[in-house]
Amino acid sequence: MTHIPDRLSILQISDSHILPNPGETLLGIDTDHYFRAVLEQAFASEHRFDLILFTGDLAQHPGRSNYQHILNTLEAYKTPCVCLPGNHDDYELMQEILNTELVNCRKQVFLGDWQIVSLNSQVPGTPDGYLSNQELTFLEQCLDAHPDRYALIAMHHHCLSVNSPWMDTMMIENAQALFAIIGKHPNVKAVTFGHIHQAIELDAGSVRAWGSPSTCFQFQPASTQLVVADTPPGYRLIQLSADGRLESEVHHLPEPLTGLKTDAQGY
């Protein structure tokens, strides 16, 4: 997707699972190596972005070292970045460390004729997804306050079935409440999420629903249990037009994963 000057350009990355110490591996791969490789390819091809949208599971075992390394890596690109918590993240620590002018955990961002609203779908201590009343109220307030702006909603967990029974046990439990709000606001044009470690576009009626690949390993689509695929890491590009149109496509690294343990029972 070629960058068009009059469109806003967003880079969505997700599920980097950065480990505490350099050289550590997860399922046999160096997650930091591929995190950096994804960023390098995205910026080399697109040249510039108006926003990086990081949709959760930044760290595998969250700690100060992980988040500080992520912060340093992202700030080098001199591009605004919004970070959402995933089920593996420590949201309080994220908000403390990822708290600079460029890289932060802001929940509402204005870009031209658009607003990007980020929701916390984390249920601490579990892999499950849920949107609290506080999150739903925040979303509705954002949409009510800015009916003149188109909206893109971002979260970590998926809000629609991806036809993977094991993964769908972790989707947002009260997704119907989310779509009830969306149904009252025609300015909402799309929802985008991470967590599923695969690229997908789902039927969500009047809005588009996108899942983003992971910057490390991917999950086999439509699988009844956890199966790690050998699909290379990837990222999603999203372009927003002033008339409310969106375009999106997914790109993957050309190189295969090195050292991936596809027979892993968990991660």
PLY file of the C-alpha trace (Angstrom):
ply
format ascii 1.0
element vertex 267
property float x
property float y
property float z
element edge 266
property int vertex1
property int vertex2
end_header
0.00 0.00 0.00
1.67 3.19 -1.19
1.58 6.15 1.16
-0.72 8.90 -0.14
0.10 12.39 1.18
-3.48 13.43 2.01
-4.17 10.27 4.03
-3.22 9.59 7.63
-1.00 6.55 8.05
-0.97 4.22 11.06
1.40 1.35 11.76
-0.22 -1.31 13.94
2.13 -3.68 15.70
1.15 -6.23 18.31
2.19 -9.06 20.59
5.94 -8.54 20.66
6.41 -10.54 23.89
9.74 -8.89 24.66
11.71 -10.78 27.32
13.57 -9.28 30.29
17.13 -10.06 29.17
18.90 -9.65 25.81
19.28 -12.93 23.95
16.44 -14.71 25.75
14.10 -16.72 23.54
10.40 -17.63 23.60
9.37 -20.81 21.78
12.93 -20.84 20.51
12.95 -17.39 18.91
14.49 -14.06 19.82
11.38 -11.88 20.08
13.36 -8.66 20.30
15.21 -9.41 17.06
11.95 -9.73 15.15
10.35 -6.75 16.91
13.19 -4.58 15.65
13.14 -6.22 12.20
9.41 -5.47 11.80
9.92 -1.81 12.67
12.87 -1.52 10.31
10.92 -2.99 7.39
7.79 -0.94 8.07
9.64 2.35 8.22
11.82 1.49 5.24
8.77 0.85 3.05
6.38 3.55 4.32
8.96 6.26 5.12
6.74 7.89 7.73
3.72 7.26 9.94
1.39 9.59 11.79
0.99 7.06 14.60
2.23 3.69 15.82
-0.58 1.70 17.45
0.85 -1.02 19.71
-2.04 -3.31 20.60
-0.80 -5.21 23.63
1.38 -8.01 24.94
4.40 -5.78 24.68
6.27 -7.89 27.24
6.19 -11.61 27.99
7.36 -11.35 31.61
6.79 -7.64 32.26
9.42 -5.67 34.13
11.25 -2.39 34.00
13.94 -3.72 31.69
11.42 -4.92 29.06
9.46 -1.71 28.95
12.52 0.52 29.06
13.99 -1.38 26.11
10.70 -1.08 24.20
10.60 2.64 24.96
14.17 3.17 23.74
13.51 1.19 20.56
10.33 3.08 19.70
11.62 6.55 20.53
14.40 6.11 17.98
11.76 6.33 15.24
10.57 9.76 16.41
6.93 8.85 15.76
4.01 9.16 18.20
3.14 5.75 19.63
0.16 4.65 21.72
0.53 1.45 23.75
-2.37 -0.71 24.97
-2.13 -3.43 27.62
-2.45 -7.09 26.72
-3.04 -10.01 29.03
0.70 -10.52 29.53
1.36 -6.86 30.40
1.66 -4.97 33.68
-0.50 -1.95 32.87
0.58 0.13 35.87
4.23 -0.37 34.99
3.51 0.39 31.34
1.92 3.70 32.28
4.87 4.58 34.49
7.63 3.82 32.00
5.92 4.38 28.65
5.13 7.94 29.58
6.97 10.28 27.27
5.75 12.83 24.76
6.26 10.37 21.92
5.55 6.98 23.49
2.73 6.65 26.00
-0.54 4.97 26.94
-2.95 7.71 25.88
-6.46 6.39 25.40
-7.66 9.02 22.94
-5.70 10.49 20.03
-6.89 12.99 17.44
-5.55 12.74 13.90
-7.09 15.10 11.37
-10.78 14.23 11.03
-10.32 11.07 13.10
-10.10 9.99 16.71
-8.41 6.76 17.78
-9.87 5.39 21.01
-7.87 2.73 22.86
-9.62 0.40 25.29
-8.20 -1.79 28.05
-9.59 -5.32 27.59
-7.25 -6.87 30.16
-8.54 -9.02 33.03
-5.51 -9.06 35.38
-4.28 -12.53 36.22
-6.11 -14.24 33.35
-5.79 -14.41 29.55
-9.45 -13.43 29.15
-10.86 -10.32 27.54
-13.48 -8.02 29.06
-14.44 -4.36 28.81
-15.31 -2.84 32.17
-18.14 -0.37 32.59
-15.47 2.30 32.95
-14.00 1.44 29.54
-17.39 1.30 27.85
-18.42 4.61 29.39
-15.16 6.18 28.26
-15.75 4.98 24.71
-19.28 6.34 24.64
-18.15 9.68 26.04
-15.46 9.98 23.35
-17.95 9.20 20.59
-20.68 11.45 21.99
-18.27 14.38 22.43
-16.93 14.22 18.87
-19.72 13.23 16.45
-17.92 15.23 13.76
-14.90 12.91 13.83
-14.63 9.42 12.39
-13.47 6.84 14.90
-11.11 3.86 14.94
-11.33 1.73 18.10
-8.35 -0.34 19.25
-8.04 -3.05 21.90
-5.92 -6.10 22.61
-8.45 -8.96 22.71
-10.60 -9.89 19.75
-14.27 -8.90 19.87
-15.54 -11.41 17.29
-14.97 -15.13 16.88
-11.91 -16.08 14.83
-13.09 -19.70 14.45
-10.33 -21.05 16.70
-12.08 -22.70 19.66
-9.14 -22.41 22.06
-8.53 -18.77 21.16
-12.20 -17.82 21.22
-12.41 -18.74 24.92
-10.35 -15.57 25.46
-12.29 -13.13 23.30
-13.99 -10.13 24.90
-16.74 -11.66 27.01
-19.10 -8.70 26.75
-18.43 -7.81 23.11
-22.17 -7.31 22.60
-21.96 -4.23 24.87
-19.18 -2.85 22.68
-21.18 -3.33 19.50
-24.29 -1.84 21.11
-22.36 1.40 21.55
-20.84 1.20 18.07
-24.33 0.68 16.63
-25.42 4.05 18.00
-22.47 5.91 16.47
-22.17 5.72 12.67
-18.91 7.68 12.86
-17.18 4.49 14.06
-15.57 2.97 10.99
-13.38 0.14 12.29
-12.14 -1.84 15.27
-8.67 -3.36 15.36
-7.03 -5.74 17.82
-4.10 -8.03 18.53
-3.92 -11.15 20.73
-4.74 -13.68 18.01
-1.26 -13.69 16.42
-2.68 -13.76 12.89
-3.99 -11.42 10.24
-7.72 -11.51 9.74
-10.63 -9.35 8.58
-14.03 -10.19 10.06
-17.61 -9.32 9.21
-18.81 -6.75 11.73
-21.72 -5.25 9.87
-21.28 -1.54 9.28
-17.72 -1.45 10.64
-14.58 -3.23 9.63
-12.84 -5.53 12.14
-9.15 -6.35 11.82
-6.80 -8.66 13.65
-3.10 -7.96 13.47
-0.26 -10.46 13.20
2.36 -10.69 15.92
5.83 -9.23 15.57
7.09 -12.66 16.67
5.40 -16.06 16.14
1.95 -16.63 14.60
-0.88 -19.02 15.51
-2.38 -21.41 12.99
-5.77 -20.03 11.85
-8.96 -22.01 12.55
-7.20 -24.38 14.92
-8.95 -26.27 17.72
-5.88 -25.95 19.96
-2.68 -23.95 20.21
-0.64 -24.57 17.07
2.28 -22.28 16.25
2.66 -21.60 12.54
5.89 -20.84 10.72
4.42 -17.70 9.12
6.94 -14.85 9.49
6.28 -11.90 11.81
4.19 -9.07 10.46
2.40 -5.78 10.93
-0.71 -3.96 9.71
-0.80 -0.68 7.79
-3.92 1.47 8.09
-4.67 4.59 6.06
-7.43 7.00 7.05
-9.04 9.40 4.59
-10.73 12.71 5.41
-14.03 11.38 4.03
-14.16 8.44 6.47
-12.75 5.76 4.20
-10.13 3.33 5.45
-7.68 1.05 3.74
-5.56 -1.59 5.39
-3.18 -4.35 4.46
-0.80 -6.69 6.24
2.88 -7.20 5.52
5.20 -9.95 6.70
8.96 -10.14 6.92
10.54 -12.00 4.01
12.75 -14.06 6.29
11.51 -17.27 7.97
11.58 -17.60 11.73
14.81 -19.05 13.04
14.68 -21.63 15.83
10.90 -21.73 16.25
9.65 -24.68 18.29
6.34 -25.45 16.61
5.61 -28.34 18.98
5.44 -26.08 22.03
2.56 -26.74 24.44
2.30 -23.18 25.73
3.98 -19.82 25.85
0 1
1 2
2 3
3 4
4 5
5 6
6 7
7 8
8 9
9 10
10 11
11 12
12 13
13 14
14 15
15 16
16 17
17 18
18 19
19 20
20 21
21 22
22 23
23 24
24 25
25 26
26 27
27 28
28 29
29 30
30 31
31 32
32 33
33 34
34 35
35 36
36 37
37 38
38 39
39 40
40 41
41 42
42 43
43 44
44 45
45 46
46 47
47 48
48 49
49 50
50 51
51 52
52 53
53 54
54 55
55 56
56 57
57 58
58 59
59 60
60 61
61 62
62 63
63 64
64 65
65 66
66 67
67 68
68 69
69 70
70 71
71 72
72 73
73 74
74 75
75 76
76 77
77 78
78 79
79 80
80 81
81 82
82 83
83 84
84 85
85 86
86 87
87 88
88 89
89 90
90 91
91 92
92 93
93 94
94 95
95 96
96 97
97 98
98 99
99 100
100 101
101 102
102 103
103 104
104 105
105 106
106 107
107 108
108 109
109 110
110 111
111 112
112 113
113 114
114 115
115 116
116 117
117 118
118 119
119 120
120 121
121 122
122 123
123 124
124 125
125 126
126 127
127 128
128 129
129 130
130 131
131 132
132 133
133 134
134 135
135 136
136 137
137 138
138 139
139 140
140 141
141 142
142 143
143 144
144 145
145 146
146 147
147 148
148 149
149 150
150 151
151 152
152 153
153 154
154 155
155 156
156 157
157 158
158 159
159 160
160 161
161 162
162 163
163 164
164 165
165 166
166 167
167 168
168 169
169 170
170 171
171 172
172 173
173 174
174 175
175 176
176 177
177 178
178 179
179 180
180 181
181 182
182 183
183 184
184 185
185 186
186 187
187 188
188 189
189 190
190 191
191 192
192 193
193 194
194 195
195 196
196 197
197 198
198 199
199 200
200 201
201 202
202 203
203 204
204 205
205 206
206 207
207 208
208 209
209 210
210 211
211 212
212 213
213 214
214 215
215 216
216 217
217 218
218 219
219 220
220 221
221 222
222 223
223 224
224 225
225 226
226 227
227 228
228 229
229 230
230 231
231 232
232 233
233 234
234 235
235 236
236 237
237 238
238 239
239 240
240 241
241 242
242 243
243 244
244 245
245 246
246 247
247 248
248 249
249 250
250 251
251 252
252 253
253 254
254 255
255 256
256 257
257 258
258 259
259 260
260 261
261 262
262 263
263 264
264 265
265 266
